[in-house]
């Protein structure tokens, strides 16, 4: 039951919003929160009930560890935190990285070890690092250990349990009293949430899926691409994943808003960035916060002295780990290393006070690094990524647009479907590089009749696409 399904939009989300509001009126206890917890369990278990014990086991384990941290002092407090971190990392490795680790050991040992096939549950990367943050925050006494009811609700909250945004424990847990005892979201907030949800839905089913057709064609015909085409199709995938994930984030934020909970924004027009540093301040903002606070900062503390060199090393290590977090494949490691290298170069450039290139050149270079990173991110294996990378920099076949004309699969490259596809892609390019971000549009939203018409129009268009196309799963469902 994805956010882009009729069942979620027309039945599940409205029903939960109504039940929470009714619970506020007839219950003096934690009725709204109980509704959300039950809804979250149903939402998570819907596609595959067998994954539910994994989530519940992780929740129970981390709650117990947090209780032990809260009752301990001195060295035992630190040892319990370390045990909790080991258990979480081991838990993630068991379901997500075991086959990857065994395959690499087999390669190095020149021995064909049996590689077990273990399907990893939806959202395991997200709810695991959410609980790592929780344990660290409890250890550092930023928050007290919560009761099991609050902890389970926080971790399993259905708008973000599968693909984020990654939410700090304190931010969510502190909202539960108002959730249970308040009046619920105002009419203006409900209208804003509906507008933001419709905007995210349009991003996914119209824009992301339009760019996915171009990206799939390009990555499926690598050997025949000219250099220009290779960059165009790489940028198409960049736009696909941007609209896919930012659309998901918009719908997640809007869903939580309808229930009276605020979760963090995740995107701020990242493809207009003039450096990789700025890009990570705008792209997957909640992951950037996690990398900075829970990876980069502890690595820096492990060095005796903070210098430019140690900062560069910490950046490369943190981003490589973040790359591997996306999936059990060396292509993700390279993806993280590419961005780590870009960030390190930015650090050295600023520290050495080197001259700043013109904005247009900064933007082109930044987008080129982003595209190169996503080539590795999208490729199924290292060999495919290297072949595509060669096409990006080949001089033997630089010009050429035959594949751009034929990407709809027809011989003449024209037709109604291509015209609709091209129109959607044109809108996407304008929106990504020139239009206001979703966050800006949401902040400026006013519940007027015009905006009601816009929201209704967005929803109707999205429904038409949903009814006529087989939409792709959200990209980050794989992580």
Secondary structure, 3 states (H helix, E strand, C coil): CCCCCHHHHHHHHHHHHHHHHHHHHHCCCCHHHHHHHHHHHHHHHHCCHHHHHHHHHHHHHHHHHHHHHHHCCHHHHHHHHHHHHHHHHHHHHHHHHHHHHHHHHHHHHCCCCCCCCCCCCCCHHHHHHHHHHHHHHHHCCCCCCCCHHHHHHHHHCCCCCCCCCCCCHHHHHCCHHHHHHCCCCCHHHHHHHHHHHHHHHHHHHHHHHHHHHHHHHHHHCHHHCCHHHHHHHHHHHHHHHHHHHHHHHHHHHHHHHHHCCCCCCCCCCHHHCCCHHHHHHHCCHHHHHHHHHHHHHHHHHHCCCCCHHHHHHHHHHHHHHHHHHCCCCHHHHHHHHHHHHHHHHHHHHHHCCCCCCCHHHHHHHHHHHHHHHHHHHHCCCHHHHHHHHHHHHCCCCCCCCHHHHHCCCCCCCCCHHHHHHHHHHHHHHHHHHCCCCHHHHHHHCCCCHHHHHHHHHHHHHHHHHHHHCCCCCCHHHHC
